[in-house]
Amino acid sequence: MIVIVWTGKANHRNMKKVILLWSIVLAGMLASCGTSRKTTEVPMVGGLTGTDYLEQVIRLAPTWETVSGKVALTLDLGKNGKTRVSATLRLKRDEAIQLLVAPVLGIEVARLEISPDGVLLLDRVNKRYVKVSFAEISAWAKADLDYNILQCLFLNELFLPGKARLEAGDAAAFRIQVGAEQALLQVAAGRKLDYTFRTSVLRPQLLQSDIAVRNTVYGLTWGYSEFSDLEGRLFPQHMLLAVSGASTPLSLDMKFSRLNIHVNWEARTEIPSRYHEVTMEEILKMLSKQ
């Protein structure tokens, strides 16, 4: 289930917050089409055979079941300005990803919840919500959507569309090109999308995931930096999401702090009875007028 929360009927700053939340959902939309797989020859990387190197990248990915922490979000809309907001990120593997927006005194004003079933957005201020299944979003976007892609993007993991979690043997699904400092990993592409991952040659660490719509200018880049130790695994404290091809450049900067992998929390949000439902079409119309 996807839950969406937004604030303000005609407030431009609040609409930017909605766009910020939806940009994360759109990242999953771009990354949802299936791919075909084939075994390819791979070169040496950092003293390892390409296959051994790729297996290390897969093995060193986070294995945690939960991640939570504070996140400073900055939405950059180019000439339309920037919006900054404080939030809490909570992720429970295979169950839900939540963003709780609380810009003032820790008071939650909006909540985005993404689960394998869909998306929920709650507007705490105006007491309204949108709930959309992945089946509905897939029909609207004319593409099969995959919750797992978003989960991997947030967890700094390689992914193969349609597969819940990679194993060492999945290294054969990637082509590899080696540069001076980075290795370029490519997945045998499907009909619509191309997937590229950039890793460090010095260590088997994912630095950037790129998803491009073939033969168009549209694409998504999700970059990782400022790695630090989190329970024995290197994890990025900084993520930068950039969408290309739109009439207005869009980027979302996420800086994390106080990350924790031991906090348990309720993975699904209960919709208060006094909240009223609004359709996705109404939200899209609202956004188009901003």
Secondary structure, 3 states (H helix, E strand, C coil): CEEECCCCCCCHHHHHHHHHHHHHHHHHHHCCCCCCCCCCCCCEECCEEHHHHHHHHHHCCCCCCEEEEEEEEEEECHHHCEEEEEEEEEEECCCEEEEEECCECCECCEEEEEECCEEEEEECCCCEEEEEEHHHHHHHHCCCCCHHHHHHHHHCCCCCCCCCCCCHHHHHHEEEEECCCEEEEEECCCCCEEEEEEEECCCCCEEEEEEEECCCCCEEEEEEEEEEEECCEEEEEEEEEEEECCCCCEEEEEEEEEEECCCCCCCCCCCCCCCEECCHHHHHHHHHCC
